[in-house]
Amino acid sequence: MDARNGELTSSSAFEAERNKTKDKKRTRRDSHKSKDSTVTGVITNGVSPNGHSAVKRSGKLGDRKSRSIYGRGLPKKGGAGGKGTWGRLGDEIQTDTGCLDDHDPNYDSEEQDDITYKTVKPEWNRDEVEKTVKPLLNEYFEHTQKDEVIDSLRDLNIGDKKALVVICLVTLAMERKNEFRELASELLKAFVTPMHSIKSNGHSNGNHTGKFGAAFLNTDDVIIGLLALCDDLPELILDTPDAPEVLGKFIARATFDNAVSKDILDTMMEEPDCELIMACAKEAKCQLSIPHNNLKNIWGVAGGIQPVSVLKGKITTLLKEYLSSGDSEEAMRCATDLDVPHFHHELVYEALVMAIEVSTDRAGNMLVHLLKRFSDTTIVTADQITEGFMRVYAEMPDINLDVPNAYFYLEQIVNKCHDLKVIGLKLKVQAPNRSRKRFVSEGDGGKLKNYKNDSYFDLV
């Protein structure tokens, strides 16, 4: 019996502990209080061991009332707790401002008549303007279409920073050759010229109507940009050593094109302490004061645009001045200024023909020396030298009519050029010569002395 009573006692104790554990799980804890005030007792008839009433979790997982045992049972966040709530107290008496979204089911288009929508574009800063304008100007230097670049610039939200366009344009042009500076001067003139548009009237008679639009820039914008460049001359001179002279030419050309007024020179002369600005102003005044000075050609005529007859005349003048002065450095500088590397074969051709026509040792030696300088400095490339020699070889019959000893002088020039490594052996043996038919007794079997038919030529 005692054993049986012991088993019942232990069983009842086990059930009591089990019920106690279940009651602990149902106990509500307050997470906002300290651990000392946490309710850990057993709930008996809805009352916790410390005397407070506990809110049971069962059946109330979906409610929106506060679950704290110390709460008053009110909704969270004053009724504005989320979807399905009525809102805060007093929201119903607030004035309805209406629904502005046309996708809202409560949207009423008749109530929104007084509302107008405008597209607002934020104005760009200096860095954004330069980052966008410079690629457009670089493209202009490639395609040279002024109307296209002006239309692209009009679409930008530049605002009152239009003088930056002038600054970017002149800065890019100063780092390039004269032909690009000419393009920049033409674009400056186009900036201040009103755009003229032509439209058809739609009839078959071919009549059209035209009108002038506003210019992209005014003279004040151009003046502000050029004066800002004058202030930046200490930095521009680092990349362009002759920046004061170049900027002075830009100002003189803009004045000639009526892009700016002559008052800009007076403004520049107000700063006599800055030597760079004074040098720029003096250059502009000097260009404007020269009588009969065609400022349209202030940057010269670009090599690729010049007619072939003009280029030939300049090349002939270059060679004659070299024979007169003997200054090879000046001759190379003039050849570089022509800016026609694809036409340098004409320079080689004219030098050889002149050496043959003059028919003196001095002229021949000087012109061979000049070809040597051209070859060493790569001002004239090897393919251009080869093409120039081949042109002379092909025209030797005609040259020989004017100069009876043309073949003799050509042979001397070719040998000297080969000795100085201006040309190779292959080009040397291709040189024509006027030889007589020899007899068999002289040992050559009566063959003409022509290296083109020699078996050695095929091995070169």
BADRENLUM-639301 format. One record per residue (C-alpha): residue in three letters; x, y, z. Coordinates in pm, 1 decimal. Last residue first. Example, Ala and Ser with C-alpha at 12.3 -4.5 7.8 and 13.67 -1.06 7.14 Angstrom:
   aa        px        py        pz
  Ser    1367.0    -106.0     714.0
  Ala    1230.0    -450.0     780.0
% end
This chain:
   aa        px        py        pz
  Val    6571.2    4249.1  -10404.1
  Leu    6595.3    3909.9  -10572.3
  Asp    6383.2    4004.5  -10870.3
  Phe    6605.0    4305.4  -10939.9
  Tyr    6912.3    4082.9  -10960.5
  Ser    6766.1    3906.0  -11266.4
  Asp    6813.0    4224.5  -11463.8
  Asn    6523.0    4344.3  -11675.3
  Lys    6455.0    4648.5  -11458.2
  Tyr    6826.1    4717.6  -11435.1
  Asn    6841.1    4837.5  -11792.9
  Lys    7171.8    4835.9  -11975.4
  Leu    7041.4    4725.3  -12309.5
  Lys    7158.7    4387.8  -12425.6
  Gly    7406.9    4352.5  -12714.5
  Gly    7565.6    4038.4  -12574.3
  Asp    7710.6    4224.6  -12274.5
  Gly    8079.5    4165.9  -12343.7
  Glu    8184.9    4463.5  -12550.1
  Ser    8234.4    4236.4  -12853.0
  Val    7862.8    4170.6  -12854.3
  Phe    7796.7    4536.4  -12930.6
  Arg    7616.8    4783.1  -12706.9
  Lys    7281.2    4943.5  -12768.9
  Arg    7278.4    5291.6  -12616.7
  Ser    7171.2    5373.0  -12262.8
  Arg    6916.5    5627.9  -12134.6
  Asn    6866.8    5543.3  -11770.4
  Pro    6558.6    5457.6  -11566.3
  Ala    6575.6    5431.3  -11184.0
  Gln    6427.9    5101.2  -11065.7
  Val    6768.0    4994.0  -10933.7
  Lys    6757.3    5274.8  -10676.3
  Leu    6406.6    5201.4  -10552.6
  Lys    6503.5    4844.2  -10465.8
  Leu    6829.4    4957.6  -10311.9
  Gly    6653.6    5174.8  -10057.2
  Ile    6592.0    5546.6  -10046.7
  Val    6709.0    5822.7   -9810.3
  Lys    6990.0    5598.9   -9693.8
  Leu    7257.1    5869.7   -9746.3
  Asp    7431.9    5649.8  -10007.7
  His    7094.7    5581.3  -10172.3
  Cys    7014.6    5951.0  -10192.4
  Lys    7357.3    6019.8  -10345.3
  Asn    7311.5    5743.2  -10602.8
  Val    6963.9    5867.3  -10696.0
  Ile    7088.0    6225.1  -10737.7
  Gln    7375.5    6118.8  -10963.9
  Glu    7151.0    5896.8  -11176.5
  Leu    6899.2    6177.7  -11211.1
  Tyr    7171.6    6414.5  -11331.7
  Phe    7274.8    6170.4  -11604.8
  Tyr    6915.4    6092.7  -11704.4
  Ala    6834.0    6464.0  -11737.4
  Asn    7130.6    6542.2  -11963.5
  Pro    6910.7    6677.8  -12244.8
  Val    6697.5    6889.8  -12008.2
  Asp    6372.2    7004.3  -12172.5
  Leu    6307.7    6687.5  -12376.8
  Asn    6457.2    6477.1  -12096.9
  Ile    6179.3    6590.0  -11864.5
  Asp    5920.9    6436.5  -12097.7
  Pro    6101.9    6100.9  -12116.0
  Met    6170.9    6119.4  -11738.2
  Glu    5801.8    6138.3  -11645.9
  Ala    5761.4    5785.5  -11505.4
  Tyr    6086.6    5796.9  -11308.7
  Val    5990.0    6135.1  -11161.3
  Arg    5656.7    5996.4  -11043.1
  Met    5834.0    5692.7  -10896.0
  Phe    6065.3    5919.4  -10696.8
  Gly    5773.1    6110.0  -10544.0
  Glu    5585.2    5787.4  -10462.1
  Thr    5888.7    5646.5  -10284.0
  Ile    5934.8    5964.0  -10079.2
  Gln    5564.0    5961.4   -9985.3
  Asp    5590.0    5595.8   -9880.5
  Ala    5893.9    5671.3   -9665.5
  Thr    5723.3    5952.1   -9474.9
  Val    5796.7    6320.1   -9518.7
  Ile    5821.3    6503.1   -9187.5
  Thr    5980.0    6181.7   -9068.1
  Thr    6265.7    6382.5   -8906.4
  Asp    6531.5    6165.5   -9071.3
  Ser    6351.5    6152.8   -9408.8
  Phe    6284.2    6525.9   -9432.9
  Arg    6642.7    6599.5   -9331.1
  Lys    6775.5    6362.8   -9599.9
  Leu    6545.4    6520.2   -9857.3
  Leu    6693.9    6859.1   -9763.2
  His    7049.3    6723.6   -9804.5
  Val    6956.2    6591.6  -10149.8
  Leu    6822.1    6937.8  -10232.4
  Met    7142.7    7105.7  -10117.3
  Asn    7369.8    6859.1  -10300.7
  Gly    7179.8    6894.6  -10628.4
  Ala    7164.1    7273.3  -10608.3
  Arg    7538.7    7298.7  -10538.9
  Asp    7633.0    7040.1  -10804.4
  Thr    7445.3    7231.6  -11072.8
  Ser    7184.8    7108.2  -11318.6
  Val    6914.5    7364.0  -11230.3
  Glu    6659.2    7153.4  -11419.3
  Ile    6761.6    6822.3  -11260.8
  Ala    6768.2    6960.3  -10906.0
  Met    6432.6    7132.0  -10967.6
  Val    6278.4    6806.1  -11091.7
  Leu    6403.5    6620.2  -10785.1
  Ala    6275.4    6884.5  -10541.4
  Glu    5939.9    6914.2  -10721.8
  Tyr    5880.4    6538.3  -10696.6
  Val    5977.9    6522.4  -10329.9
  Leu    5740.7    6809.6  -10243.7
  Glu    5467.0    6655.6  -10459.7
  His    5505.4    6332.9  -10260.7
  His    5427.4    6546.8   -9958.0
  Phe    5060.1    6561.6  -10056.9
  His    4917.3    6323.3   -9791.6
  Pro    5106.0    6514.0   -9521.2
  Val    4920.4    6834.2   -9619.4
  Asp    4952.2    7067.2   -9320.5
  Leu    5135.1    7337.5   -9517.9
  Asp    5276.8    7451.0   -9184.0
  Thr    5490.8    7135.8   -9166.4
  Ala    5655.2    7211.0   -9500.0
  Cys    5716.2    7569.0   -9388.2
  Arg    5884.6    7445.8   -9068.9
  Met    6097.3    7202.8   -9268.4
  Ala    6212.1    7481.4   -9501.5
  Glu    6290.6    7708.5   -9206.6
  Glu    6504.8    7436.6   -9051.0
  Ser    6680.2    7371.7   -9384.8
  Asp    6811.6    7727.9   -9407.1
  Gly    7020.0    7737.2   -9729.1
  Ser    6904.1    8092.4   -9800.0
  Ser    6859.9    8097.7  -10178.3
  Leu    6818.0    7726.3  -10239.1
  Tyr    6573.1    7717.7   -9946.7
  Glu    6378.1    8014.1  -10082.8
  Lys    6346.4    7835.0  -10416.3
  Leu    6226.7    7515.6  -10246.3
  Leu    5955.3    7690.6  -10042.5
  Thr    5838.9    7894.8  -10341.3
  Thr    5791.8    7575.1  -10541.9
  Ile    5597.6    7416.1  -10254.5
  Lys    5377.3    7723.9  -10219.7
  Gly    5297.8    7723.9  -10592.2
  Lys    5214.4    7352.4  -10585.6
  Leu    4979.6    7406.9  -10292.2
  Val    4800.2    7688.9  -10474.5
  Ser    4758.7    7474.4  -10787.7
  Val    4621.8    7188.7  -10576.9
  Pro    4347.0    7410.0  -10436.2
  Gln    4352.4    7479.3  -10061.7
  Ile    4106.2    7298.4   -9835.4
  Gly    4345.5    7029.6   -9710.6
  Gly    4607.3    7287.8   -9623.8
  Ala    4389.1    7522.4   -9418.7
  Val    4395.9    7882.7   -9530.0
  Gly    4537.9    8128.0   -9280.2
  Trp    4405.9    8191.4   -8931.3
  Ile    4354.0    8562.8   -8997.4
  Asn    4202.5    8478.4   -9334.4
  Lys    3867.9    8642.7   -9263.4
  Leu    4068.7    8927.0   -9111.1
  Asn    4147.1    9059.6   -9455.5
  Asn    4394.1    9327.5   -9369.7
  His    4349.7    9616.2   -9607.5
  Pro    4506.9    9847.8   -9348.7
  Ile    4654.4    9690.4   -9034.4
  Ser    4480.2    9850.4   -8734.3
  Leu    4251.6    9559.3   -8647.7
  Gln    4534.7    9305.9   -8626.0
  Cys    4748.7    9540.0   -8418.1
  Lys    4458.7    9619.2   -8186.3
  Ala    4398.9    9249.1   -8121.1
  Glu    4769.0    9184.1   -8061.7
  Lys    4793.3    9482.9   -7827.2
  Ala    4492.1    9358.8   -7627.2
  Cys    4644.8    9012.4   -7585.6
  Ala    4980.4    9157.3   -7479.0
  Met    4800.0    9380.3   -7225.9
  Ile    4609.1    9080.0   -7091.0
  Leu    4934.2    8885.8   -7050.6
  Glu    5116.2    9177.2   -6886.5
  Cys    4856.4    9223.4   -6613.0
  Asp    4925.6    9555.4   -6440.9
  Pro    4766.7    9760.2   -6720.3
  Glu    4416.3    9639.5   -6630.8
  Glu    4183.0    9899.5   -6785.5
  Met    4322.0    9811.0   -7129.5
  Met    4099.4    9503.4   -7140.1
  Thr    3783.5    9711.0   -7095.6
  Asp    3892.5    9945.7   -7373.3
  Leu    3948.6    9646.6   -7600.6
  Ile    3600.2    9511.5   -7522.9
  Asp    3454.5    9844.3   -7632.9
  Lys    3534.4    9744.3   -7990.1
  Ser    3203.6    9560.6   -8007.9
  Val    3157.1    9184.6   -8011.9
  Ala    3018.3    8933.6   -8265.4
  Asn    3042.6    9203.6   -8531.1
  Asp    3244.9    8967.3   -8756.4
  Phe    3547.2    9201.7   -8747.0
  Thr    3518.8    9226.1   -8369.8
  Ala    3505.5    8846.0   -8342.1
  Arg    3814.9    8822.7   -8566.9
  Ala    4004.9    9073.3   -8352.5
  Ile    3901.5    8895.6   -8030.5
  Phe    4008.9    8556.0   -8167.4
  Lys    4336.3    8706.7   -8287.9
  Gly    4402.3    8845.2   -7940.7
  Leu    4327.7    8500.6   -7794.1
  Val    4596.6    8350.8   -8018.6
  Glu    4850.2    8621.5   -7929.9
  Pro    4788.2    8586.7   -7555.7
  Ala    4788.1    8201.3   -7574.6
  Asp    5129.2    8173.9   -7741.9
  Pro    5254.3    7913.4   -7492.4
  Thr    4933.8    7706.0   -7525.8
  Asp    4904.2    7443.1   -7250.3
  Leu    5067.2    7644.8   -6970.3
  Ile    4960.3    7974.0   -7128.6
  Leu    4598.6    7884.9   -7060.8
  Glu    4653.5    7896.6   -6683.2
  Pro    4800.5    8248.5   -6667.7
  Leu    4551.4    8348.4   -6943.8
  Asp    4246.5    8270.3   -6728.2
  Asp    4154.0    8637.8   -6672.8
  Cys    4163.3    8695.2   -7047.4
  Leu    3941.5    8389.0   -7092.4
  Ala    3684.7    8547.9   -6860.5
  Leu    3698.4    8860.4   -7079.0
  Leu    3624.0    8645.2   -7385.0
  Gly    3324.3    8477.1   -7218.2
  Ile    3176.3    8800.8   -7086.3
  Ile    3214.9    8963.0   -7428.5
  Val    3044.9    8667.3   -7600.7
  Asp    2752.0    8677.0   -7357.8
  Asp    2720.1    9054.4   -7401.1
  Thr    2713.4    9018.8   -7779.8
  Asn    2403.7    8803.2   -7767.0
  Leu    2388.9    8426.8   -7786.2
  Phe    2156.6    8170.7   -7949.9
  Ala    2010.8    8427.0   -8187.0
  Ala    1634.5    8468.5   -8193.2
  Gly    1445.6    8345.3   -8496.6
  Phe    1415.5    8495.6   -8840.9
  Lys    1127.5    8405.9   -9068.9
  Gly    1075.0    8244.8   -9403.8
  Thr     781.3    8166.0   -9630.0
  His     796.5    7946.5   -9933.9
  Asn     623.1    7944.8  -10270.4
  Gly     655.7    7630.2  -10482.4
  Asn     329.2    7673.3  -10671.6
  Ser     213.2    7330.5  -10552.8
  His      80.0    7464.3  -10227.2
  Gly     188.5    7363.6   -9876.4
  Asn     321.7    7706.2   -9776.6
  Ser     674.9    7570.7   -9750.8
  Lys     888.0    7676.7   -9457.3
  Ile    1223.6    7853.6   -9443.0
  Ser    1401.3    7918.9   -9110.8
  His    1654.6    8193.9   -9050.3
  Met    1849.3    8182.2   -8723.8
  Pro    1958.9    8520.1   -8593.5
  Thr    2340.3    8559.4   -8598.3
  Val    2510.7    8588.7   -8257.2
  Phe    2604.2    8218.8   -8230.6
  Ala    2685.1    8196.1   -8604.3
  Lys    2970.4    8445.9   -8561.1
  Leu    3111.9    8241.2   -8276.4
  Leu    3077.9    7929.4   -8494.5
  Glu    3286.0    8089.4   -8769.9
  Ser    3557.4    8180.5   -8520.5
  Ala    3561.2    7821.6   -8388.4
  Leu    3592.7    7680.5   -8741.0
  Glu    3888.6    7911.9   -8806.0
  Arg    4046.1    7792.9   -8483.0
  Phe    4000.9    7437.3   -8607.6
  Glu    4195.5    7521.7   -8926.4
  Asn    4461.1    7694.6   -8717.7
  Lys    4555.8    7379.9   -8529.6
  Arg    4426.6    7269.8   -8191.4
  Glu    4474.5    7362.2   -7824.5
  Met    4339.5    7713.0   -7881.3
  Ala    4025.1    7564.0   -8036.0
  Leu    3930.8    7373.9   -7719.9
  Thr    3970.1    7686.2   -7504.2
  Val    3781.3    7902.8   -7755.5
  Leu    3478.2    7672.3   -7757.4
  Cys    3472.7    7602.5   -7382.1
  Ile    3486.2    7972.7   -7294.0
  Val    3222.3    8065.8   -7552.0
  Val    2987.9    7795.1   -7422.1
  Leu    3057.2    7909.8   -7065.0
  Ala    2916.4    8252.7   -7159.7
  Lys    2579.2    8081.9   -7187.4
  Lys    2563.7    8041.3   -6808.4
  Asp    2240.7    8241.0   -6760.0
  Gly    2019.1    7939.2   -6817.6
  Ile    2206.9    7636.5   -6948.7
  Asn    1908.4    7402.1   -6971.1
  Leu    2025.8    7234.3   -7290.4
  Asp    1798.2    7206.9   -7594.1
  Arg    1944.2    7523.2   -7748.9
  Leu    2290.1    7364.4   -7747.2
  Ser    2178.2    7080.8   -7973.6
  Asp    2017.0    7323.2   -8218.9
  Ile    2339.0    7527.5   -8225.2
  Val    2546.3    7213.6   -8290.2
  Glu    2330.1    7115.8   -8586.4
  Asp    2316.8    7461.6   -8738.5
  Lys    2697.3    7493.2   -8734.1
  Gln    2772.3    7166.8   -8916.7
  Thr    3154.0    7130.5   -8912.9
  His    3133.4    6743.4   -8894.0
  Glu    3452.0    6676.2   -8692.0
  Phe    3511.8    7008.3   -8516.3
  Tyr    3139.9    7008.8   -8439.0
  Glu    3174.2    6671.8   -8264.0
  Asn    3433.2    6825.1   -8032.2
  Leu    3189.1    7110.6   -7963.3
  Leu    2913.1    6868.5   -7865.2
  Pro    3152.6    6671.8   -7641.1
  Lys    3255.1    6998.5   -7468.1
  Val    2900.3    7118.2   -7397.8
  Thr    2782.3    6834.3   -7172.9
  Lys    3068.4    6814.8   -6920.6
  Glu    3114.5    7192.4   -6933.3
  Val    2750.3    7255.4   -6845.9
  Glu    2746.3    6993.8   -6569.4
  Asp    3060.0    7141.0   -6411.5
  Arg    2922.5    7496.7   -6421.3
  Asn    2588.1    7413.8   -6258.9
  Trp    2276.0    7311.6   -6443.3
  Glu    1937.2    7471.4   -6390.6
  Pro    1671.5    7232.8   -6264.1
  Lys    1405.2    7158.1   -6523.2
  Val    1047.6    7210.2   -6406.5
  Thr     769.7    7067.5   -6620.1
  Lys     445.3    7243.0   -6541.1
  Tyr     116.0    7098.8   -6414.3
  Thr    -195.4    7312.8   -6383.3
  Ile    -452.8    7284.2   -6105.4
  Asp    -762.5    7505.3   -6126.8
  Asp    -971.9    7242.4   -6302.9
  Gln    -907.5    6975.5   -6039.3
  Glu   -1261.0    6941.7   -5901.7
  Glu   -1398.8    6841.1   -6240.8
  Ser   -1141.3    6562.5   -6273.4
  Asp   -1270.6    6378.7   -5967.6
  Tyr   -1028.2    6124.2   -5816.9
  Asn   -1191.2    5895.6   -5557.4
  Pro   -1085.3    5580.7   -5745.9
  Asp    -720.8    5705.5   -5738.2
  His    -544.1    5659.2   -6072.6
  Asp    -585.9    6030.2   -6158.4
  Asp    -374.1    6116.5   -5853.6
  Leu    -459.4    6455.6   -5709.0
  Cys    -728.8    6330.8   -5472.0
  Gly    -917.5    6600.7   -5287.8
  Thr    -809.0    6833.9   -5009.8
  Asp   -1080.8    6706.6   -4774.7
  Thr   -1106.6    6942.8   -4478.4
  Gln   -1061.0    6768.0   -4142.1
  Ile   -1373.7    6673.3   -3944.8
  Glu   -1336.2    6297.6   -3997.7
  Asp    -977.7    6295.5   -3879.4
  Gly   -1091.8    6397.9   -3529.4
  Leu    -977.9    6085.5   -3346.3
  Arg    -722.0    5909.4   -3554.2
  Gly    -811.9    5671.7   -3831.3
  Trp   -1094.2    5427.3   -3874.6
  Thr    -868.6    5125.1   -3905.9
  Gly    -877.3    4865.8   -4184.5
  Lys    -515.7    4907.0   -4292.2
  Gly    -279.3    5051.9   -4037.1
  Gly    -247.9    5176.4   -3678.8
  Ala    -422.2    5506.6   -3715.8
  Gly    -663.5    5439.9   -3433.1
  Gly    -467.4    5630.8   -3168.7
  Lys    -141.5    5462.2   -3253.1
  Lys    -268.0    5124.2   -3122.8
  Pro    -630.8    5082.4   -3029.5
  Leu    -729.2    5120.0   -2659.7
  Gly    -742.5    4826.3   -2416.8
  Arg    -625.2    5032.3   -2119.9
  Gly    -276.5    4884.2   -2115.8
  Tyr     -96.2    4745.1   -1808.6
  Ile    -121.0    4382.2   -1916.8
  Ser      18.6    4493.1   -2252.7
  Arg    -162.8    4346.8   -2546.7
  Ser    -275.3    4681.2   -2687.9
  Lys    -577.0    4644.6   -2902.4
  Arg    -554.4    4566.5   -3267.9
  Asp    -716.3    4223.0   -3259.3
  Gly    -595.3    3929.9   -3468.3
  Leu    -431.4    3718.3   -3192.9
  Lys    -731.1    3757.4   -2964.4
  Gly    -877.4    3406.7   -2942.4
  Ser    -634.9    3281.4   -2674.6
  Arg    -379.2    3537.0   -2568.1
  Lys    -524.0    3592.9   -2222.3
  Val    -505.2    3937.2   -2069.6
  Ala    -382.6    3921.3   -1713.8
  Ser    -542.7    4088.6   -1408.4
  His    -297.9    4212.7   -1153.8
  Gly    -273.7    4062.7    -803.8
  Asn      91.4    3970.6    -793.2
  Pro      15.6    3602.7    -846.4
  Ser    -174.2    3673.4   -1169.7
  Val    -554.7    3686.1   -1181.0
  Gly    -758.5    3547.3   -1471.8
  Asn    -910.3    3265.3   -1262.5
  Thr    -560.9    3161.1   -1152.6
  Ile    -271.9    3269.6   -1365.2
  Val      50.9    3118.7   -1248.3
  Gly     339.0    3350.9   -1168.4
  Thr     602.6    3487.7   -1394.5
  Val     487.4    3844.4   -1438.8
  Thr     789.4    4056.0   -1513.9
  Ser     834.3    4343.1   -1270.5
  Asp    1190.4    4249.9   -1177.2
  Lys    1286.8    4192.2   -1538.6
  Ser    1224.3    4553.9   -1616.5
  Lys     919.6    4674.6   -1794.6
  His     853.5    4737.0   -2162.9
  Ser     838.2    4368.5   -2256.2
  Asp     542.1    4306.8   -2026.3
  Arg     490.4    3935.2   -1998.3
  Arg     154.3    3763.9   -2039.6
  Thr     124.4    3423.2   -1862.1
  Arg      -8.4    3152.5   -2086.7
  Lys     324.2    2972.4   -2098.2
  Lys     342.3    2981.6   -1717.0
  Asp      -0.4    2818.1   -1695.0
  Lys     121.6    2529.9   -1910.1
  Thr     422.5    2481.1   -1679.9
  Lys     200.3    2477.1   -1369.1
  Asn     -25.7    2221.6   -1530.1
  Arg     273.1    1993.4   -1588.2
  Glu     405.7    2048.8   -1238.8
  Ala      67.3    1951.2   -1095.5
  Glu      45.9    1646.0   -1319.5
  Phe     388.1    1529.2   -1200.5
  Ala     292.2    1584.1    -837.9
  Ser     -22.0    1378.9    -891.7
  Ser     184.0    1096.7   -1036.8
  Ser     438.5    1112.1    -753.7
  Thr     163.5    1091.2    -494.2
  Leu      -8.0     809.7    -676.7
  Glu     316.8     609.7    -693.9
  Gly     387.8     667.6    -327.6
  Asn      37.7     551.1    -235.8
  Arg     103.0     229.9    -426.2
  Ala     431.9     175.3    -252.7
  Asp     273.2     237.4      82.8
  Met       0.0       0.0       0.0
% end
